[in-house]
Amino acid sequence: MPAKDPLSIIVIGSHMDDCWLGAGATALKAVRAGHRVTFVTAISNYRYYWPVRGREAELHPRFEELYRRHGIEHRALDHDYMHLVNEPALVGELAQLMAELEGDILFCHAEDEDNQDHTALGAASRIAALHGECFTDDHGHIKWPWEVYQYTTGWQAKDFRPDTFVDVSETIFDTLEICCIFDEVYANGKSPTKRMTVTDHTQGDRTVSLTDHARFKFAQSASMVSGGYAEGFASYSRKCIGNRKLARI
């Protein structure tokens, strides 16, 4: 059911699993509350990433069906793995996309990580959101994101300090199952992926077998709130709690 005055939420990630790992449970919560959510994946050409090299024709339709099933719109950019650079061309591409989507809230990568793509895309996304008018022609009629939040996808973070938390207890297990899909895609049946099994007795004894990425996300979300699960973000644009649109999710 559409929310009253629904928000437009944009989540930008470098690789096929980043949006899910960084803000997937918040995204599902927003969709189920009637808001519009768009995932942007910067890297859709896999020629430089050996686990999925040459598998675009197989994987792209599979992922698009996954987005549709969960009510999330998806935009794929045509960049190469480990080739993202924070430069005007990338910032301009993101700014044009944000102008089209008219986002209220932006989630993007933290800028202090070991992964080159994450760092470059996080900075470019932040610049596009806060200074997009410098990269577009129509300066007076564009709606830019009101709030910018940065996320980490896991162990590649160096000094990530979240200050904003979203309770995702209702959607975390669905998100974990989705995150497992990507590890299975990477493994391609050539190596085991399941590392541990978790049962939560507060959620009707729901059980999920976790892969490496999902296991880290489970531990991270479980440690951020007492008695439930949360995704944590570092807010870039400071707003009073009472004025934050994120509170409507």
PyMOL commands that set and color helices and strands:
alter all, ss='L'
color gray80, all
select helices_A, chain A and resi 18-32+50-52+56-69+88-101+116-134+172-187+201-203+212-223+241-243+245-248
alter helices_A, ss='H'
color red, helices_A
select strands_A, chain A and resi 8-13+36-45+73-80+105-109+147-151+164-167+196-200+206-210+230-235
alter strands_A, ss='S'
color yellow, strands_A
deselect
rebuild
show_as cartoon
